[in-house]
Each structure stands twice: as structure tokens, then as C-alpha cells.
Amino acid sequence: MSFYAGDGDVTYNRRNILGKLSYSLEDLVVMNQTHSSNFMIVTKEHAGQGAYTSDNAIDNVDALITNTPDIVLMAQGADCPLLVVYNDEAKVFAVIHSGWRGTKAGIVPKILSSMVEDFGCNHEISNVIVAPFAKGCCYEVGDDYKQEFVGFNHAFNKKNNRLYFDLGVVLKDQLLSSGVPESKIDFRENCTICNADYFSYRREKDASGRFSLFACITG
């Protein structure tokens, strides 16, 4: 699904899956993700950006928000958590790429705050789905990660003298602190590193492609 990673006919792949959703590449909005906490509110005028080339994708953001029906927002990953947040009452949603740097920088709370301030969302009725990502069973890190996530010792575990980190623990805390009830948070179970159905940068290195999360509001 990515022009900058892996190989294959990206345009064909994107067109194929969008067709199954009854949309086209002209409806798609794509980001050039940079592991930041930057985001953009998008409208119909952004439709098609990044669909055929990364040259005109929305640059230097890792989340998109919209209340515009029938534009498809896309986030890409290969181990990093990808989230969709949807509020049915306000008819607004966001897609988020939240790697460890973006998570540390608070991209998820920033998005949830924007949804409240800019669209009047009540997150007590928002729903969150977190796509498969690198889980604590396989996500090996160095001791320096403990300095990056002070206060989250419970997100670390040691196995065979190796340290592993569960980024989902941090994300869940951020979501709960932002007012999303636990019953509205859906973490998909699979780990991208140990499940070969997903691309994994940790497993495949530079040969890894990217899978995508697509979301839209139907008009």
C-alpha cells in the first residue's frame, strides 16, 4: 500500500481495495507520515492527495480528521499502531499512526482534544479500534526505553534477559485519560512481528511493505 516501502503495484492494490468499498482513488487522502504528533483536519478539497504518488500527499502529519462524508482517510504501518476514532453523534472520525515517538509526543490525546474542541465530540460515546501492531510478546527494546516512558514500568517485561515493551499499555492509558470508556476501545489481538499475515519492519527490515487502515463516513 506504500510508494516508499516494499514492492508491488501500489496503485493497483489501492484501487482494488477501494473498489471493494465502492470508492475510487479520487476519494482517497494519504499522509506522508513522519512519526510526529502533527495532524490535519481535511475536507473534500483534499480528496485524491497522495492517492497516485507520495509527492502530493499531506506532508509531515501522522493523523487526519474529518467530518466530510465519502472521503477515505488512510494510515500506513508495519509494526506501529494504527487507530481509527469515530464519534457517531458528531459524525467525525480520525485515523492515526501512533508509533512510539508519536505516542510519547501525545498524538492520540491531541487528536481526541481536537475532536472535542473543533467538532464538539463527547468521547464517552466515541469508539476506538486499534489495528494489529508489534505487541509486548515480540517488541524487544533497549533499557533506554524506560527513560522514554517514565511511569509505565508495567508496560515492560523481561524474558530470557531481554526487555520487551507493550506500547498498547501507554495507548490505553491515554485513551482512558481522554475520556474514552474502556468498553469503547477495541485492541485487535494479533502481533505484526509474530504473525506473518502482516508486514513487519522488525521482522523484514527494509524489505517490508506497509499495510493500511482505511476509514470513511458514508454519505
N, C-alpha and C positions, 0 to 999 in steps of 0.2 A: 504493500500500500504506500510505500515511500519512494520518492525520487532520489533520496540521498543515502539510502542504505539498501543492502541486499541486491538482488537482481530480479528480472522478470518484467513483464509488460504491465507496468503500474497503471497506465491509462485504461487498459482493457480490464484489469482487476477492479478498479474503482467503478468503471461504467457497469460492469457486470453486477456487482453487489447493489449499486444504487438502482439499477433496473429492477432487481428483485423487490426493492422497496417502493417501486413506482416513482422514482426520481431520476434525475439526469445529472451529469457533471456540471451543468449550468446552475444547479441548485446547491452545489457543494461549497463550503467555506473551510479552508485549510490554514493551519498555522505553521510558521517556522519556529519550532519550539527551541528554547534556549535554557531550560532548567531554571527559569526565573520565577518571580511571583507576579509578573505583569499579566494583564488581561485586557480584553477589549469587548465593549458592547457592540454587537453587529446588527445590521438591518438588511433589508432586501438589496440595497445597493452594493453590498459586499458579496452577493451570490456569484459564484464562479471563481473567486480569488483562490489561487493555489490549486485549482482542480486539474489543470493540464501541465503545470510547471511550478516548481517551488519559487521561481523568480518573482511572482506576484502574489505569493501567499502573504497573509498578515504576519508581519515580521516582529520578532522579539517578544512574543507573548506565549503563555502556556495555558491560557484558558480563554474561552469565548462564552459570552452570554447573549441571549436574545429572547424576545417575546414575539418575534416575527414568524408566522406560520410558513411552512413549506420551504424553508431553507434548512439544509442539512449541515450540521456542525460536526467536525471530525477532530479527534485527538489520536495521536500515534504513540505506540510504545513497544518495548521489548525487554521487559522486567519492571519498568516504572508503573506505579498505579495510575490507571485512567478512571476518572469518575464522571458520572452524569448526575446532576442535581436537578430535580424537577418539582415545581410547585404548581399543583393543579388549579388552585384558586386564582393565582395571578397569571397563569398561563405563561410562565417564563422558565427557562432552563439554562444550564451551563454544562459545558464539557471541560474537563480539567486534566492536564498532565501534571502529576504531582510526584516527581522524583524526590530523592532525599534532600536535595538543595532547595527545591521549591517548597517542600513540606516544612523544612526548617525555617524558611522565609515567610511561612504562613499563607501560602497561596489559597488554601481552602478557606480559612476564615475570612480572607479578603473578598473572595467571591461571594461567600454567604452574606457578608456585610453589604456588598454592592446590591445583591438581590433584595435586601431589606430596604436600603436607602433609595435605590433607583427604581424599584418596581413594587415596593410595598409588600414583600413576601413575609409570611408568617411561617417560620421554619418548623413550627410544631406540626405542620401538615406537609412539609417538604419530604420528598423521597430521594434517597441516595443509593445508587448502585456503584460498586467498586469492582471493576473488571479484574480478572486474574493478574497477579503480579508476583514478583520474587518474594516468597514468604520466608519466615524465620527458620524453616526447615533447611534451607539451602543458601540463604543470603549471608555469605561469610564476609565479615568486616574486620578492620583493624581496631586496636584499642582506642585510637583517636576518635572513633565514632562516639564514644561515651562523652567526649567533650562537646560534640556537636549536638547531642540530645541529653543535656543535663536534666535530671528529674525523671528520666524514662529508663531507669535501670531494669524495670520489669519487661522492657522490650528486648533485652539481651539474654542470650543463654549460651552456655559453653557445652560443646560436645567434643570429646577427644582432643582437648586442649585447643580447640578452635572456637572463635567467637562468632555468633550468628545474631542477626538483628531482624526484628519484625516491625517494618515501617507501618504496618496496619494498626499497631497499638497507638502510635502517635496520631495517625489519621482519625481513628475512632475517638480519641480524646478531643481532638479539635472539632470534630463534628458535634459531639455531645455538648461541648462548651459553647458552641454557636447556636444551640437550641434545637438541634435535630434529635428527636427521640430515638432511642436505641432500636425500637421496633420498626423504624423507618429506614434503617441502614442495612443494606444487603451487600455483604462481602462475598463475592464468588470464591469458591473454595480452592480452585486449582493454583498451583505454583508454576510460574512460567519456566523456572530453571529445571525442575524435575519432570515436567510434563511436555513431551515433545510435540504436542499439538499446537504449541505457541512458540513464536520467536523468542529467543533469549540472548541478549548481548553477553551475559555472563557465561553462557554455555557455548555460543557460536562465535563470539568476538566480532570482528569486522565483517564476517560473512553473514551476520544476522540481518534479516529483513525486519520489517515493522508490521505488526497487526494494528487494527484501528477500531476505535469506538465511534459509531455514528449515532447521532440523535437528531430528532426534529419534532416539531409540533405540526400535526396535520391540520390543514385549513378546512 
